Amino acid sequence: MVSGIIDVIEHQSGRFKLQLESGEKVQGEIDKKHLDLELMRNYWGEKVTIRAIADYRPDGKIRYLKADLIKPFEVSEKIFEDYLIFEEPQNIVYKISKTKSVVSPLKEIWGKWPGDESIDKILSELE
């Protein structure tokens, strides 16, 4: 979900440019299976909220939006004016693993194997 002003509309292709609050412009297109091209006409120059699948650039910013919902902006949707920058799951796991203490699973069993016990005592423990 992202909110901004529809700045440019190409009616033939259903493409648009969304100007975000930060001034950044993001290109996108409507999903013609879900949205009518004529709907775009009503939103030119207007602030809207868009639900879309986002394609991200390597720097984590949005490159392209494929919108399946466009609706007039409401004050309660102010949170969508700033979008979260995409972060690779691998980087997230790395950050978590750096803070987690390293525990070897072998420490739990090392030195606890049967030693001098007789085989009869071990078998009786297993029963």
C-alpha positions in Angstrom: 0.0 0.0 0.0 1.3 3.4 -0.9 -0.2 6.9 -1.2 0.6 9.8 -3.4 -0.6 12.0 -6.2 -1.2 10.5 -9.7 1.1 12.8 -11.8 1.0 11.2 -15.2 -1.5 8.9 -16.9 -1.2 7.0 -20.1 -4.7 5.8 -20.9 -3.9 3.4 -23.7 -1.5 1.3 -21.6 -2.9 2.0 -18.1 0.4 3.3 -16.9 0.8 6.1 -14.4 3.4 7.9 -12.3 2.8 8.3 -8.6 4.4 11.2 -6.9 5.1 10.4 -3.3 5.2 12.8 -0.4 9.0 12.7 -0.5 9.0 14.0 -4.1 10.1 10.6 -5.5 8.1 9.4 -8.6 7.3 5.8 -9.0 6.1 4.3 -12.3 3.3 1.8 -12.3 0.4 0.3 -14.2 -3.1 -0.9 -13.4 -3.9 -4.6 -13.5 -6.5 -4.5 -16.3 -8.1 -7.7 -14.9 -9.1 -5.8 -11.7 -9.4 -2.1 -12.7 -11.1 -0.2 -15.5 -9.0 2.2 -17.5 -11.7 4.8 -17.3 -11.2 4.8 -13.5 -7.8 6.5 -14.0 -9.3 9.6 -15.6 -11.0 10.5 -12.2 -7.7 10.3 -10.3 -5.4 12.5 -12.4 -3.8 15.1 -10.2 -5.5 13.6 -7.1 -4.1 12.1 -4.0 -4.8 8.3 -4.0 -4.0 5.2 -2.1 -2.8 2.3 -4.2 -2.6 -1.4 -3.4 -0.1 -3.0 -5.6 2.6 -5.6 -6.1 6.0 -3.7 -6.0 9.1 -4.5 -7.9 12.2 -3.2 -6.1 15.5 -1.8 -7.3 18.8 -3.2 -5.8 19.0 -0.2 -3.5 15.7 -1.3 -1.9 13.4 1.5 -3.4 10.3 0.8 -5.4 11.0 0.5 -9.2 7.5 -0.4 -10.4 4.0 -0.9 -9.1 1.3 -3.3 -10.5 -1.9 -1.9 -9.0 -5.0 -3.9 -8.4 -6.8 -1.2 -6.3 -6.8 2.6 -6.6 -9.0 4.7 -4.3 -9.2 8.3 -3.1 -6.8 9.1 -0.2 -8.2 9.3 3.3 -6.6 10.9 6.3 -6.5 7.6 8.1 -4.2 6.3 5.3 -1.4 8.8 6.1 0.9 6.0 7.1 1.0 4.8 3.5 2.7 8.1 2.3 6.0 6.6 3.4 6.7 3.2 2.2 9.1 0.7 3.7 12.3 0.2 1.8 12.7 -3.5 0.9 15.3 -5.4 2.8 16.6 -8.8 1.7 15.5 -11.6 4.0 19.1 -12.7 4.1 20.2 -9.4 5.6 17.4 -9.6 8.2 18.5 -13.1 9.3 22.1 -12.0 9.4 21.3 -9.1 11.8 19.3 -11.4 14.1 22.0 -14.1 14.0 24.7 -11.5 15.0 22.8 -10.7 18.2 22.1 -14.3 19.1 24.7 -16.1 21.2 26.4 -19.0 19.6 25.6 -22.3 21.3 26.9 -25.6 20.0 24.3 -28.4 20.1 27.2 -30.8 20.9 27.8 -29.1 24.2 24.6 -30.6 25.5 25.7 -34.2 24.9 29.5 -33.9 25.0 31.0 -35.9 27.9 27.6 -37.3 28.8 27.9 -40.5 26.8 28.0 -43.8 28.8 31.6 -44.3 30.0 32.5 -46.9 32.5 29.0 -48.4 33.0 28.5 -52.0 32.2 26.3 -53.0 29.3 23.8 -54.6 31.7 23.4 -51.2 33.6 22.9 -49.4 30.2 20.3 -51.9 29.0 18.4 -51.7 32.4 18.3 -47.9 32.0 16.8 -48.2 28.5 13.9 -50.4 29.8 
